[in-house]
Amino acid sequence: MSVHFARIRKRIPALIATIVTGVLLAVPSGPAVAGWQWESASCHTYQDGSGWCAGTFLGFRHAADSADFVEFTRDVYGEKYMEAHLQGTWYWCNVDGTNSSFVEIWDLVMQHRGYFSIYWDSNARCTYLSLINGSDVSNF
């Protein structure tokens, strides 16, 4: 084997690394998504009357029908309820005042601006509420 070929052979890994790096740098990166916000709005009622709604306030606000909305209410009488209208259907549930964990989280939902999911039973009693804030789901 000649000395010249031996020198070239030693440089092949460096040459390959240089080519691979050049190709990777030439491939365009994906678009930046700074400021992107995830929007969603969905509700469903089961045959027994139980159901759920989930999404973001922005998703309900930007739904196809301008009459679509979701709201969480606490009135002067202490009543707490969720009401939504989506794609021509009304959804509603109220909070049982004896459920202390719901009473506590309801105060948080009044200031929430991110993703939520709420479930209710066949008697329209709210049974589960989840609140998620994140840079991709918040509107503030």
Buried (B, 14 or more C-beta within 10 A) or exposed (E): EEEEEEEEEEEEEEEEEEEEEEEEEEEEEEEEEEEEBBBBBBBEBEEEEBBBBBBBBBBBBBBEEEEBBBEBEBEEEEEBBBBBBBEEEEBBBBBBEEBEEBBEBBEEBEEBBBBBBBBBBEEBBBBEBEBEBEEBBBEE
